Amino acid sequence: MAVLRTLVCLTAIGMFMELAMAANHTVGGASGSWDTSTDIQSWVASQTFAVGDNLIFQYTPNHDVLEVTKADHDSCQTSSPLQTYTDGNTVIPLTSPGKRYFICGTLGHCSQGMQIEIDTLATSTPPSASPSPSSPPSASASPSSPVPETSPSPANTPESAPGSPLSPDAPSAESPTLASPPPSSANKSSFLTCLTLGFGLVLMVLLAL
């Protein structure tokens, strides 16, 4: 059920987007209509028609709309139309790419400019953003680009590693490993004590004599 609901939602979204993207083209524009006083050819040249758009003819009862072949369009022949419309507000969906031809069936109106050729374009998706073959390769992708040398981190260099032979804080291999410690104050005190005891013994011997 969840998959079916998702498919229905996607279909509805697609239809909504298609309807939103469709354009309505009223023949003659906002200030004109399907008549002999409107420059219909200039209006057609300013439009772009695509599949899904609607072509709208608005006209008075003394006009009509005939869809004809190219040959009948070029010769203003009204005797064998493909379709005939007379409702005054004709909406023609453009459902397929290609050219379609329309004229007015009233005598003399086609030769007075009431004929149009509609070239409907197929809707296309925008091209994917692929790199152009003519664009120069980036500096990072070029095999000839020199790779910058990164200096080793101070924490990983032999000079700074603790305990390394090259470390300035480590003792040199030529220096003696054991240095004679200077006489401490405790040794001096012991020496003075022994000297005092010796002097006292000598003094007692002399008094005993």
VEXMAR-91471 format. One record per residue (C-alpha): residue number from 1; residue in three letters; chain; z, y, x. Coordinates in Angstrom, 3 decimals. Example, Ala and Ser with C-alpha at 12.3 -4.5 7.8 and 13.67 -1.06 7.14 Angstrom:
BEGIN
+-----+------+-------+----------+----------+----------+
!  nr ! rest ! kette !       up !    north !     east !
+-----+------+-------+----------+----------+----------+
!   1 !  ala !     A !    7.800 !   -4.500 !   12.300 !
!   2 !  ser !     A !    7.140 !   -1.060 !   13.670 !
+-----+------+-------+----------+----------+----------+
END
This chain:
BEGIN
+-----+------+-------+----------+----------+----------+
!  nr ! rest ! kette !       up !    north !     east !
+-----+------+-------+----------+----------+----------+
!   1 !  met !     A !    0.000 !    0.000 !    0.000 !
!   2 !  ala !     A !    0.826 !    2.399 !    2.807 !
!   3 !  val !     A !   -2.581 !    1.818 !    4.443 !
!   4 !  leu !     A !   -4.379 !    2.301 !    1.115 !
!   5 !  arg !     A !   -2.451 !    5.508 !    0.454 !
!   6 !  thr !     A !   -3.361 !    6.786 !    3.923 !
!   7 !  leu !     A !   -7.069 !    6.027 !    3.391 !
!   8 !  val !     A !   -7.037 !    7.821 !    0.035 !
!   9 !  cys !     A !   -5.360 !   10.852 !    1.607 !
!  10 !  leu !     A !   -7.877 !   10.956 !    4.466 !
!  11 !  thr !     A !  -10.801 !   10.704 !    2.033 !
!  12 !  ala !     A !   -9.391 !   13.515 !   -0.089 !
!  13 !  ile !     A !   -8.872 !   15.686 !    2.992 !
!  14 !  gly !     A !  -12.443 !   15.014 !    4.135 !
!  15 !  met !     A !  -13.851 !   15.968 !    0.712 !
!  16 !  phe !     A !  -11.718 !   19.106 !    0.638 !
!  17 !  met !     A !  -12.903 !   20.145 !    4.100 !
!  18 !  glu !     A !  -16.512 !   19.511 !    3.136 !
!  19 !  leu !     A !  -16.140 !   21.660 !    0.021 !
!  20 !  ala !     A !  -14.362 !   24.359 !    1.992 !
!  21 !  met !     A !  -17.132 !   24.453 !    4.595 !
!  22 !  ala !     A !  -19.947 !   24.564 !    1.988 !
!  23 !  ala !     A !  -21.562 !   27.962 !    1.431 !
!  24 !  asn !     A !  -23.146 !   29.423 !   -1.698 !
!  25 !  his !     A !  -26.379 !   31.346 !   -1.115 !
!  26 !  thr !     A !  -27.303 !   33.632 !   -4.017 !
!  27 !  val !     A !  -31.019 !   34.392 !   -3.689 !
!  28 !  gly !     A !  -31.534 !   38.085 !   -2.958 !
!  29 !  gly !     A !  -27.974 !   38.671 !   -1.787 !
!  30 !  ala !     A !  -25.254 !   40.746 !   -3.398 !
!  31 !  ser !     A !  -27.572 !   43.646 !   -4.239 !
!  32 !  gly !     A !  -30.623 !   41.629 !   -5.329 !
!  33 !  ser !     A !  -31.724 !   38.715 !   -7.466 !
!  34 !  trp !     A !  -34.650 !   36.399 !   -8.171 !
!  35 !  asp !     A !  -37.154 !   39.120 !   -9.178 !
!  36 !  thr !     A !  -40.166 !   41.024 !   -7.918 !
!  37 !  ser !     A !  -38.194 !   44.107 !   -6.793 !
!  38 !  thr !     A !  -36.057 !   42.244 !   -4.203 !
!  39 !  asp !     A !  -37.268 !   41.637 !   -0.644 !
!  40 !  ile !     A !  -36.615 !   37.911 !   -0.907 !
!  41 !  gln !     A !  -38.396 !   37.022 !    2.343 !
!  42 !  ser !     A !  -36.110 !   39.265 !    4.417 !
!  43 !  trp !     A !  -33.086 !   37.765 !    2.688 !
!  44 !  val !     A !  -34.220 !   34.213 !    3.493 !
!  45 !  ala !     A !  -34.790 !   35.140 !    7.157 !
!  46 !  ser !     A !  -31.178 !   36.366 !    7.419 !
!  47 !  gln !     A !  -29.652 !   33.118 !    6.099 !
!  48 !  thr !     A !  -28.761 !   29.767 !    7.642 !
!  49 !  phe !     A !  -28.797 !   26.832 !    5.240 !
!  50 !  ala !     A !  -26.964 !   23.563 !    5.893 !
!  51 !  val !     A !  -26.433 !   20.289 !    4.079 !
!  52 !  gly !     A !  -23.659 !   20.755 !    1.517 !
!  53 !  asp !     A !  -24.569 !   24.381 !    0.717 !
!  54 !  asn !     A !  -25.725 !   25.569 !   -2.710 !
!  55 !  leu !     A !  -28.790 !   27.682 !   -3.457 !
!  56 !  ile !     A !  -28.195 !   29.926 !   -6.493 !
!  57 !  phe !     A !  -30.963 !   31.624 !   -8.492 !
!  58 !  gln !     A !  -29.933 !   34.372 !  -10.938 !
!  59 !  tyr !     A !  -32.767 !   35.786 !  -13.062 !
!  60 !  thr !     A !  -33.770 !   37.217 !  -16.415 !
!  61 !  pro !     A !  -35.671 !   35.287 !  -19.153 !
!  62 !  asn !     A !  -39.069 !   36.562 !  -17.958 !
!  63 !  his !     A !  -38.652 !   34.486 !  -14.774 !
!  64 !  asp !     A !  -38.109 !   30.843 !  -13.975 !
!  65 !  val !     A !  -37.733 !   28.640 !  -10.879 !
!  66 !  leu !     A !  -40.243 !   25.995 !   -9.869 !
!  67 !  glu !     A !  -39.660 !   23.610 !   -6.961 !
!  68 !  val !     A !  -43.072 !   22.756 !   -5.556 !
!  69 !  thr !     A !  -44.799 !   21.190 !   -2.558 !
!  70 !  lys !     A !  -45.741 !   23.182 !    0.515 !
!  71 !  ala !     A !  -49.378 !   23.284 !   -0.552 !
!  72 !  asp !     A !  -48.513 !   24.650 !   -4.023 !
!  73 !  his !     A !  -46.093 !   27.130 !   -2.435 !
!  74 !  asp !     A !  -48.742 !   28.457 !   -0.085 !
!  75 !  ser !     A !  -51.353 !   28.720 !   -2.859 !
!  76 !  cys !     A !  -48.918 !   29.818 !   -5.624 !
!  77 !  gln !     A !  -50.002 !   26.850 !   -7.720 !
!  78 !  thr !     A !  -47.746 !   26.410 !  -10.768 !
!  79 !  ser !     A !  -49.495 !   23.551 !  -12.583 !
!  80 !  ser !     A !  -47.605 !   20.585 !  -11.046 !
!  81 !  pro !     A !  -44.054 !   21.538 !  -10.123 !
!  82 !  leu !     A !  -41.568 !   18.970 !   -8.804 !
!  83 !  gln !     A !  -38.749 !   20.565 !  -10.858 !
!  84 !  thr !     A !  -38.597 !   23.384 !  -13.395 !
!  85 !  tyr !     A !  -35.490 !   25.523 !  -14.133 !
!  86 !  thr !     A !  -35.168 !   28.163 !  -16.882 !
!  87 !  asp !     A !  -31.428 !   28.574 !  -17.499 !
!  88 !  gly !     A !  -31.088 !   31.979 !  -15.755 !
!  89 !  asn !     A !  -28.350 !   30.792 !  -13.383 !
!  90 !  thr !     A !  -29.724 !   27.816 !  -11.489 !
!  91 !  val !     A !  -27.575 !   26.114 !   -8.849 !
!  92 !  ile !     A !  -29.475 !   23.755 !   -6.528 !
!  93 !  pro !     A !  -27.383 !   21.655 !   -4.101 !
!  94 !  leu !     A !  -28.886 !   21.259 !   -0.640 !
!  95 !  thr !     A !  -28.066 !   17.587 !   -0.134 !
!  96 !  ser !     A !  -30.430 !   16.643 !    2.702 !
!  97 !  pro !     A !  -31.974 !   18.316 !    5.762 !
!  98 !  gly !     A !  -35.541 !   19.526 !    5.651 !
!  99 !  lys !     A !  -37.709 !   22.136 !    3.976 !
! 100 !  arg !     A !  -37.917 !   22.852 !    0.251 !
! 101 !  tyr !     A !  -40.191 !   25.291 !   -1.559 !
! 102 !  phe !     A !  -39.554 !   27.410 !   -4.662 !
! 103 !  ile !     A !  -41.740 !   29.854 !   -6.611 !
! 104 !  cys !     A !  -41.617 !   31.761 !   -9.897 !
! 105 !  gly !     A !  -43.887 !   30.236 !  -12.569 !
! 106 !  thr !     A !  -44.591 !   33.530 !  -14.328 !
! 107 !  leu !     A !  -48.215 !   34.542 !  -13.808 !
! 108 !  gly !     A !  -48.650 !   36.790 !  -10.774 !
! 109 !  his !     A !  -44.978 !   36.776 !   -9.693 !
! 110 !  cys !     A !  -45.447 !   34.288 !   -6.852 !
! 111 !  ser !     A !  -48.129 !   36.454 !   -5.250 !
! 112 !  gln !     A !  -45.774 !   39.443 !   -5.614 !
! 113 !  gly !     A !  -43.175 !   37.839 !   -3.354 !
! 114 !  met !     A !  -41.236 !   35.436 !   -5.596 !
! 115 !  gln !     A !  -41.691 !   32.432 !   -3.298 !
! 116 !  ile !     A !  -39.277 !   31.084 !   -0.712 !
! 117 !  glu !     A !  -39.156 !   28.343 !    1.883 !
! 118 !  ile !     A !  -35.670 !   26.915 !    2.487 !
! 119 !  asp !     A !  -35.068 !   25.067 !    5.770 !
! 120 !  thr !     A !  -31.861 !   23.066 !    5.404 !
! 121 !  leu !     A !  -30.150 !   22.032 !    8.653 !
! 122 !  ala !     A !  -28.147 !   18.867 !    9.071 !
! 123 !  thr !     A !  -24.457 !   19.442 !    9.600 !
! 124 !  ser !     A !  -23.420 !   18.445 !   13.121 !
! 125 !  thr !     A !  -20.122 !   18.055 !   14.877 !
! 126 !  pro !     A !  -19.409 !   20.394 !   17.831 !
! 127 !  pro !     A !  -20.245 !   18.831 !   21.224 !
! 128 !  ser !     A !  -17.403 !   17.364 !   23.216 !
! 129 !  ala !     A !  -16.108 !   19.403 !   26.133 !
! 130 !  ser !     A !  -17.806 !   17.444 !   28.918 !
! 131 !  pro !     A !  -18.316 !   18.985 !   32.364 !
! 132 !  ser !     A !  -21.766 !   20.440 !   32.909 !
! 133 !  pro !     A !  -23.880 !   18.631 !   35.548 !
! 134 !  ser !     A !  -24.848 !   21.984 !   37.055 !
! 135 !  ser !     A !  -21.297 !   23.200 !   37.406 !
! 136 !  pro !     A !  -19.970 !   23.036 !   40.989 !
! 137 !  pro !     A !  -17.327 !   20.421 !   41.645 !
! 138 !  ser !     A !  -13.809 !   21.646 !   41.823 !
! 139 !  ala !     A !  -12.162 !   22.140 !   45.188 !
! 140 !  ser !     A !   -9.691 !   19.334 !   44.506 !
! 141 !  ala !     A !  -12.479 !   16.834 !   43.747 !
! 142 !  ser !     A !  -14.673 !   17.673 !   46.754 !
! 143 !  pro !     A !  -14.538 !   14.972 !   49.449 !
! 144 !  ser !     A !  -15.265 !   17.544 !   52.153 !
! 145 !  ser !     A !  -12.357 !   19.781 !   51.223 !
! 146 !  pro !     A !   -9.660 !   19.625 !   53.917 !
! 147 !  val !     A !   -6.404 !   18.196 !   52.757 !
! 148 !  pro !     A !   -3.607 !   20.624 !   53.620 !
! 149 !  glu !     A !   -1.095 !   19.114 !   55.979 !
! 150 !  thr !     A !    2.403 !   19.235 !   54.651 !
! 151 !  ser !     A !    5.124 !   19.773 !   57.197 !
! 152 !  pro !     A !    7.934 !   17.242 !   57.052 !
! 153 !  ser !     A !   11.041 !   18.298 !   55.289 !
! 154 !  pro !     A !   13.850 !   19.493 !   57.567 !
! 155 !  ala !     A !   16.028 !   16.781 !   56.107 !
! 156 !  asn !     A !   13.569 !   14.085 !   57.262 !
! 157 !  thr !     A !   12.678 !   15.408 !   60.741 !
! 158 !  pro !     A !   14.027 !   13.462 !   63.718 !
! 159 !  glu !     A !   15.518 !   16.618 !   65.203 !
! 160 !  ser !     A !   17.769 !   17.234 !   62.240 !
! 161 !  ala !     A !   18.749 !   13.662 !   61.392 !
! 162 !  pro !     A !   22.423 !   13.105 !   62.051 !
! 163 !  gly !     A !   23.050 !   10.665 !   64.852 !
! 164 !  ser !     A !   19.470 !   10.937 !   66.088 !
! 165 !  pro !     A !   18.962 !   10.836 !   69.885 !
! 166 !  leu !     A !   17.119 !   14.139 !   69.653 !
! 167 !  ser !     A !   19.804 !   15.872 !   67.632 !
! 168 !  pro !     A !   21.381 !   18.805 !   69.491 !
! 169 !  asp !     A !   24.799 !   17.694 !   68.245 !
! 170 !  ala !     A !   24.495 !   14.170 !   69.632 !
! 171 !  pro !     A !   25.884 !   13.554 !   73.135 !
! 172 !  ser !     A !   23.316 !   13.304 !   75.941 !
! 173 !  ala !     A !   22.589 !    9.878 !   77.430 !
! 174 !  glu !     A !   23.364 !   11.246 !   80.943 !
! 175 !  ser !     A !   26.738 !   12.800 !   80.081 !
! 176 !  pro !     A !   29.866 !   10.656 !   80.625 !
! 177 !  thr !     A !   31.032 !    8.955 !   77.524 !
! 178 !  leu !     A !   34.742 !    9.399 !   78.403 !
! 179 !  ala !     A !   36.012 !   12.720 !   79.779 !
! 180 !  ser !     A !   39.429 !   13.045 !   81.484 !
! 181 !  pro !     A !   41.640 !   14.872 !   79.071 !
! 182 !  pro !     A !   43.574 !   17.801 !   80.520 !
! 183 !  pro !     A !   47.325 !   17.301 !   80.963 !
! 184 !  ser !     A !   49.061 !   17.920 !   77.749 !
! 185 !  ser !     A !   52.338 !   19.767 !   77.223 !
! 186 !  ala !     A !   54.065 !   16.448 !   76.473 !
! 187 !  asn !     A !   53.266 !   15.187 !   79.985 !
! 188 !  lys !     A !   54.601 !   18.390 !   81.486 !
! 189 !  ser !     A !   57.862 !   17.979 !   79.547 !
! 190 !  ser !     A !   58.262 !   14.385 !   80.781 !
! 191 !  phe !     A !   57.691 !   15.504 !   84.371 !
! 192 !  leu !     A !   60.312 !   18.255 !   84.079 !
! 193 !  thr !     A !   62.810 !   15.842 !   82.519 !
! 194 !  cys !     A !   62.393 !   13.320 !   85.347 !
! 195 !  leu !     A !   62.741 !   16.092 !   87.932 !
! 196 !  thr !     A !   65.915 !   17.337 !   86.291 !
! 197 !  leu !     A !   67.448 !   13.842 !   86.177 !
! 198 !  gly !     A !   66.589 !   13.247 !   89.840 !
! 199 !  phe !     A !   68.107 !   16.537 !   90.900 !
! 200 !  gly !     A !   71.263 !   15.723 !   88.934 !
! 201 !  leu !     A !   71.606 !   12.283 !   90.610 !
! 202 !  val !     A !   71.246 !   13.855 !   94.054 !
! 203 !  leu !     A !   73.866 !   16.457 !   93.179 !
! 204 !  met !     A !   76.344 !   13.775 !   92.030 !
! 205 !  val !     A !   75.824 !   11.785 !   95.234 !
! 206 !  leu !     A !   76.527 !   14.840 !   97.329 !
! 207 !  leu !     A !   79.739 !   15.599 !   95.411 !
! 208 !  ala !     A !   80.895 !   12.020 !   95.795 !
! 209 !  leu !     A !   80.699 !   12.274 !   99.583 !
+-----+------+-------+----------+----------+----------+
END
